[in-house]
């Protein structure tokens, strides 16, 4: 038992180290992330959209410190089935496999969970959901900071009406890495950009980041464009399991449940990780898609 428990601990610790970079993209959107387990009747949550309030001159009667109450705009996120990934080892394997196996499996499985989260977002970024676009972005191999400057001008145009300082530039992996290769790391983000996939403050954007799974060059968005939600999921009864424990990713708060299940007759040991995630369109005018060619697609 000591060796399997040690493996589980290595798996958990590695998961907490790799998740922040994998889930950094969630900072671009409106989120409602909780470790609560949904009750049987609840399959959706209303996520408040993060929007900027208008500023105006102070007026004692109409624009004073007693603000008019209102109801924030929200988007309803409906959850599908929980997601789960994991693996099993035999009794013989559990006594022989080394630290590198457990840590490697943790990194890959956390990547799998994060990919499900990013897919819930990328599936929404279509011309049907978000009509605004910037065309002529060009090929990834020629994408540089000049291209970012042109995008800034385009998204703040009278047509698109986004505000760069409140927006995030989200790029596919190919476009992000070609952009990063042409930047001086000492000026544009340093290790945060190279290791974490986030370039802060480039041309006034809140940040420039990569989102795996994008089939277009990228998009520019304010947080109100998409609502993302998560809830916990765990077995109804802990008794059949060696371990049922929650781990919370420190940046986003996304909670995963790690379950260690021993199969008595075979002696096999299964390690699984599970959660609930979902996303929905918020403000359709708060996202501008980037298109490589001269026409929208």
HELIX and SHEET records of a PDB file:
HELIX    1   1 UNK A    2  UNK A   22  1                                  21    
HELIX    2   2 UNK A   24  UNK A   28  5                                   5    
HELIX    3   3 UNK A   91  UNK A   96  1                                   6    
HELIX    4   4 UNK A   99  UNK A  122  1                                  24    
HELIX    5   5 UNK A  140  UNK A  142  5                                   3    
HELIX    6   6 UNK A  145  UNK A  155  1                                  11    
HELIX    7   7 UNK A  164  UNK A  166  5                                   3    
HELIX    8   8 UNK A  173  UNK A  181  1                                   9    
HELIX    9   9 UNK A  190  UNK A  196  1                                   7    
HELIX   10  10 UNK A  202  UNK A  204  5                                   3    
HELIX   11  11 UNK A  223  UNK A  225  5                                   3    
SHEET    1   A 4 UNK A  30  UNK A  37  0                                        
SHEET    2   A 4 UNK A 226  UNK A 232  1                                        
SHEET    3   A 4 UNK A 269  UNK A 281 -1                                        
SHEET    4   A 4 UNK A  83  UNK A  89 -1                                        
SHEET    1   B 5 UNK A  30  UNK A  37  0                                        
SHEET    2   B 5 UNK A 226  UNK A 232  1                                        
SHEET    3   B 5 UNK A 269  UNK A 281 -1                                        
SHEET    4   B 5 UNK A 255  UNK A 262 -1                                        
SHEET    5   B 5 UNK A 243  UNK A 248 -1                                        
SHEET    1   C 2 UNK A  44  UNK A  48  0                                        
SHEET    2   C 2 UNK A  74  UNK A  78 -1                                        
SHEET    1   D 6 UNK A 133  UNK A 134  0                                        
SHEET    2   D 6 UNK A 287  UNK A 290  1                                        
SHEET    3   D 6 UNK A 218  UNK A 221 -1                                        
SHEET    4   D 6 UNK A 168  UNK A 171 -1                                        
SHEET    5   D 6 UNK A 207  UNK A 210  1                                        
SHEET    6   D 6 UNK A 198  UNK A 200 -1                                        
END                                                                             
